[in-house]
Amino acid sequence: MAETPGSTLQRLAAGTGGVVTPANLLDVVALVGAWWAGPRLGSWKGYAVGAPSYFADLADGIIARRTGTVTRVGEIMDHVVGDKPKIFWGAWHIWRLRLADRPLIATVAVYNVANAVVTGYDLLRNAEPGVFPDRRAKWAMMTSATGMGIQVAATNAKRTHPRLARALHACGAISSYGGVTLLGIPTTVGYWQTARNGPSRRR
């Protein structure tokens, strides 16, 4: 019986301990794209590369599930290696170039720091870490980070389309603050409870 592409990918994932998977490869490419785009987000060229690099985070989980290559290593890479460095790199350049409201950037950054700290605490404290990104966590991250991206688009459009820029600016604020308040805070609280109630290494 001939191997299907899916079974080949599953064997590759199993043979590499869950490291080499389509989703992980996508995350690496997206990380490179985001890294290049960060200092250039004040131009439409940089924005055109940066936007899909960030939105790749919505596709990696779908790809992993449909190819049967979901792994614990992939979940950790997605959340710790892929998502957070891209967000902090982009946020730093958006702050530096004044491409979005600084209180909004700070809110998104603090939320992501809190999640990273709780995730690290879970990894260090518990024999079997239980904090992994679920659907709500992914949407919290995407809505908050997307709000920054929308405000960047507003800044880039300000000179040529001021009315559109004002509308985008407001939409960005709603997306970021709404994402952190309605999705992000409950997610972080849930992470903390999971970490605190996990099987401690000291037991």
N, C-alpha and C positions, 0 to 999 in steps of 0.2 A: 504494500500500500504506500503510495507516494506521500511524502510529507507536505503538509500545507504550510503556507507562509507563517500562519499563526503558531503552528507547532515548532517550527524552526526558531522563531523568536522566543518562545517559551523555553526551549532547550538552551538557547544562548543566555537568557536571563538566569536560568538555574545553574548553568556552568560557570557563571561569573559572580555568583553569590548575590544576584539581583542588581548588579551595578550596570551592566550593559543592557539597556532596554530602550525601546523607541521613545518612551516618555523622558527618560533621563537624557538621551541624546538631544531631544528637543529642548530640554531645560538648559543644556550646555550652550547650544546655539543661541537661545534667547538671552542667556547671560552675557555672551560675547556682544550681541546686538545692543543690549541695554548699556553695557560698558562703553561701547563706542558712541552711542547716542547721547549719554549723559551730558557731556560738556557742550553738546550741539543742540540741546532742546530748544534754545531760543531761535532756531531756524526751522523752516518747514522740512528741510532735508533730514535734520536730526530727529524731528518729531515723527516723520514717516517711518524711520527705522525703529525708534523707541517704542511707539505705540504697539505694533505687533509683537515686539519682544516682551512687553509686559502682559499683553493679552494671551500669550502662549500659556500662561498659568491656568487658563480656563480649559485648554485643550489637552494638557498632559494627562490628567486623570482619566478623561474619556478614552484617550489612546491606550492607556495602560489597561483599562477594563476590557476594551474591545479586542485587544490582542492577548488577553489572559496573562499579562506580565506585571500585575500589581505585586509589589514587594515592599517589605518593611523598609529596606534600604532606599527604595524609590520614594517612599513617603517622607522619610527623613531628609533626603536630598532636596525634594520639592519644597519642603517647609523651611529648612534651615540653610541649605546651600543655595537654592534657587531664588525663592521669594524674597527673603530678607535682604541679602546683599543688593539685589536689584532695586528694591524700594529705597534703601538708605543711600545708595549711590545716586539715584535719580533725585531724591529729596534734597541731598546736599547741593546738587547743581541747580535745582529749582530755587532753593534758598539763596545760593550765591548769586545767581543771575536775576533774582527778584522776579521770577516768572509766575508766582502765585502768592496769595496772602500768607504772610509768615505765621500768624496764629494757626492757620489751617495746616501748614506744613508741620508745625510743631505738634499739633494734635495727632496727626497720622504717625509721626515718628515716635511719639511717646507710646501710642497704642502698640506699635510693632515692637518696641523695646520691651514692653510689659509681657507680650506674648513670648518673645525670645527668652526672657528671664525665666518665666514659668516653665517653658519647654526644657531649658537647661537644668533647672532645679529637678524636674521630673526624671531626666536622664541620669543625674548624679545621685539622687536620693533612692530611687526605686529599682529593685532587682528586675522588674518587668515594667518598663516605662509604658504609660498608658495615654500620654498626650500626643495625639496625632491629628492633623487637620481634617475636619469633617466638612460637609457642604456649607454649613453656616459660616465656618471659619474662612473658607475660600471666598465666599461672597462678601464677608466683612472686609477682608483684605482688598478685594477687587474694587468694591464700591468706594472705600476710603482713598485708595491709591488713584482710582480713576478720576475722582474729584480733583486731585492735584493736576492730573493730565488735562482735564477739561479747562482748568484755569490757565494752564500753559498755552493751550490753543487760543484762549481768549486774549492772552497777552500778545501772541503772534498775530492775531487778527485785528488788534486794536487800531492800528494805523489805517488800514484799508476798509474795515467793516466795524466801525465803533458800536453800532447798535447791536449787531450780532455778538460782539465781544462782551457787552454788558450782560446779555442773556446767558452766554456761556459761563461767565464769571459766577453768576448767581446759581446756575445749575451745578457748577463744580462745588460750591459751598454746600449745597443741599446734599450732594452725593457723599462728600467726605464726612461732614458732621453727622449726617443721618446714618451712614454706614458704621461709624464708630459708636454712636449712641445706641442704635437699635440692634446691631449685630455684633459689633466688636466687644463692647463691655460684657454682655452676657457670655460671649465666647471665652473671654479671659477668665471670668469668674468660674465658668465650668472647667476650664483647664486647671485652675488652682485647686478646685475641689478634687478633681481627678488625681492631681499630683499628691495632694495631702493624704488622700485615702488609699494610695497605691501601696504595694508590698515593699516596705522599706528594706534596704540592704542590711540594716542593723538587726532585723528580726531573726 
